[in-house]
Amino acid sequence: MKHKLTFPDGFWWGAASSGPQTEGWAGKKHENVMDTWYRTSRKDFFDGVGPDVASDFYHTYPEDFKLMKEIGMNSFRTSVQWTRLIKDLETGEADPEGVKFYKDMIAKAKKNGIELILNLHHFDMPTELLEKYGGWQSKHVVDLFKKFAKTAFEEFGDDVRYWTTFNEPMVIPEAGWLYGFHYPKLVGQGKEAVEIIGNINLASAKAIKAYRDSKKNGEIGIILNLTPAYPESDSKEDAAAAKFADEFFNQSFLDPAIKGEFPKDLEELLRKDGVLWDLSEEDRKTIAENTVDFLGVNYYHPKRVRAPKNPDKYENWMPDRYFEEYEWKEGRINPYRGWEIFPKAIYDIAKNVQDNYGNIKWFISENGMGVEGEERFRKEDGSIEDDYRIDFYNEHLAHLHKAIEEGSNCFGFHAWTAMDCWSWNNAYKNRYGFIGVDLGDQSRKIKKSGRWLKEVSDENAILI
Ligand code: BG6
């Protein structure tokens, strides 16, 4: 006997994506750092596939929105690309071709009854700004981002009600400056990484201020990858490691975004270590006065942490002085991606937001199951029977439902993703979509999970 779990009225059932991972390069005015990485080193990308064509969303969006509607999506998040919208990066002047594309895209979403959420930054720093100024290490770039944001609000702010400043800002220092898995692929640059955290928080606050100054009639938030850190044991050393991992990787963005200030213990530790971000009184005031209207949470897998065995391994300052990750033996692993599956973390995140962040309104802005070699699940009629994905979503949604029943202020669930899309160096290795994309001819085919979403959205409920 199955149980029906009903979600609040008006719940968002949708999916997320981003401009650089879907649109392709047609019509773009500048390269972002991922484009440059691909152009200069194709071998770093799975099967040599890049963002040059991706899922060709620049051309396919009219048909793609119809398919999104067909699978019951009532909302969709993508991003406005800095490198497409802005012609002159110093002045923030818009490029007419970019404006035309986004205006039409926004209109097509509306025509299909899809609430569009526009995000401003999804790991896509214009390469010129990295090379000339050091990217997010520069306060000048913070101001250029504000100009880009202002242009986006002026051009599209009357038609788009929901905006976000950044997607997973922590990934920028983490992947680009600490562990080297995104461009510029630096390793061990702890001090610079901390500086970037400070500057991105400031950039987000300045963009929020620009939005409020624009007097548009909508809301603005931020999308954070919140990764609960569970300690290996009850020891005080492991507890300290978990506390640090939570403060550094989650709270260093969550606290400024919602409370307008950084976690005190973390600031004290970074100051003592001589690596604290460089923010003036005025910068801090800007952060304090420009907090978000809502929060988006991306959740894929938790962190399992313990006290570091080798805290002095790195020459420069690194967060790894205070924690290390390990593989939890009892954990369930997604065999097609290698990530732990731990649905209860959704409940834990919801309770944390409810208890410690004023029960701010929030939604799941990404959750999903990447699968390598998904072709093996294709049936004779051409459709992919992705029951593993349906089970994955049902389990996560059940935990979310429980939290909502207990008062969590959650208003939606976005899967990653609608159409299979390109990802940073994994390219199309791990497929995530409700709708499959054939890279040969760019044809689309709804997967079983897409039909599942339609039922869930129509009923505003899951059956488990
Ligand atoms: C999220 C990002 O962290 O994970 C997306 O916001 C990304 O941009 C997604 O594509 C899935 O990651 P991957 O590497 O499995 O494709």
Boltz pocket constraint, residues with backbone or C-beta under 6 A from the ligand:
constraints:
  - pocket:
      binder: B
      contacts: [[A, 18], [A, 21], [A, 167], [A, 168], [A, 225], [A, 298], [A, 366], [A, 370], [A, 416], [A, 422], [A, 423], [A, 424], [A, 426], [A, 427], [A, 430]]
      max_distance: 6.0
